[in-house]
Amino acid sequence: MCDCRQAVYLRNNNNNNNKCLDQGKTEMKELMDREVTDMIALVRVLTQWTSMFPYDFRDERIMALVRNITQRCAAEHMAPIRTEVSTMLEKLLDKLTALEQYEETLVAIPQVNHVDQLPL
């Protein structure tokens, strides 16, 4: 008789544990989905920022934030936005390279202080 009660208790307890595990998995999936959704919004804002104000990303503090975001996107559950992050970083690198080349070109141009010094 004790064995039957123990078996019923163990079976009920096991069912409760399974319910807790299932609920925990569901909550974890919801948290991960919410994190992905938030990160997608953040990456979109960052993409707009990098395209409009690439000069801002010459600052090491801003780039530290970008590195932090890209590291968070490396997580397995962030796969949906990795391509977007990669594209954003490639475009930012292209813009920063173009800005650097433009500045080097400006330095190479002789400085003119007066209109009379302009070549004809």
N, C-alpha and C positions, 0 to 999 in steps of 0.2 A: 504494500500500500504506500509506503514512503517513496518507493522508487517511482510510482506513478505521479505522485505530487511533485517530486523533483523534476521529472521529465516535463510535466506541464509548465512548471516554473521556468525551467531552462528554455523551453520552446518559446514561451511568452517573452522572456527576457531577451532571447536572441532576436525575436521579431522587433522588439523595441530598439535594440541596438541597430538593426538594419534600417529601421525608420530614421533613426538619428543620423546614420551614415548617409542615407539618401538625402535627407534634409540638408546636411552639411555640404554634400556635393552640389546640390541645387543652389545653395547660398554662395558657394565658392564660384560656380559658373556665372551667377548673376553679377558678382563682384568683378570677375574678370571681364565680362561683357561690358560692364559700366566703365571699367578702366580703358578698354579698347575704344569705346565711344568717346570718352573724354580725351584720349590721346589723339584720335582722329581730328577732333575739333582743334586741339592745340597745334597739331602739325599743319593744319590748313591755315591757321593764323600765322604760324611761323613761315610758311611758304609765301604768303602775301607780304610779310615783313621783309623777307630776304629779297623778294623781287623788287620791292619799292625802295628799300633803304639798305642796299648792300654795304654801304660804308659802315653802318652800325656793327657789322660783323667782323670788322678789323680789330675791335676791342676784345681783348682776351677774356674779360668777364662775361661778355655776351656769348662768346664761343664756348666757354665752359658750360653755360646753360644748354647750348645746342648739343654739346657732347653728352650731357646728362640725359637729354631727351632721346638722342639716338641710342644710347645704351639701354634705356628703358624699352625702346622699340625692338631691341634684340631678343627680348623674351619670346618664348615659343608661342604664347597666346596672342602676340602682337603681329603675327604674320600678315594680316590684312593691310597693314599700313607700311610695311617695310619698303615696298616699291616706291611709294609716295615720298618717304623720307630719303631714299637713295636718289631719286630724281631731284628733289629739292637741294640736296647737298651738291650734286653735280652742277646744277644751274648756279648755285651760289659760288662755287669754285670758278666757274667760267666768268661770272660777273666780276669777282675779285681780281682774277687774272687780267681781264680787260681793263679794269680801273688802274691796276698797277702799270700796265703797258702804256696807258694814256698819260699817266703821271710822268713816266720816264720820257715820253715824247715831249711833254711840256717842258721838262728840264733841259732837253736838248735844243729847244728853240732859243735863239739869242734874245736876250731881254731888251726891250725897247722902252725908253723912258719918255720919249718925245715923238710926236708925229713926224718930225723932220728926219728921224732916224729910220723910218720905214723904208725898206728896199722898194725901188720902183720897178 
